[in-house]
Amino acid sequence: MDELLQLAMSHKWVAVSAIAIGALSRAAKAGKLTPLLQVGARYRPLIVIALGVISGALEAMVIGTPWQDALLGGLVAACIAMGGHGVLIEALRGGRELGEKK
């Protein structure tokens, strides 16, 4: 959590967004969200991209980042979240989420 605060304090919004999107995606996959927010595996990549675009739009509105840069940063954050999951969870851990018992 301290690392996340340090990233936010130094305005590393792409990294902060990637971590937040990854956490929301993991919660959706684990069924930890309300039934209204449950998303099937087929649609999770689309939701991750939408969350990235939303994070970019929020950055543009709140911080004043130019729209093109903010949306590109949001898409990069979404790609980092999906790529990190693909490498860390699917490839290295055989699909087991972090914290799951062997």
Secondary structure, DSSP 8 states (H G I E B T S, - for coil): -HHHHHHHHTT-HHHHHHHHHHHHHHHHHTT-S-GGG---GGGHHHHHHHHHHHHHHHHHHHH---HHHHHHHHHHHHHHHHHHIIIIIIIISTT--TT---
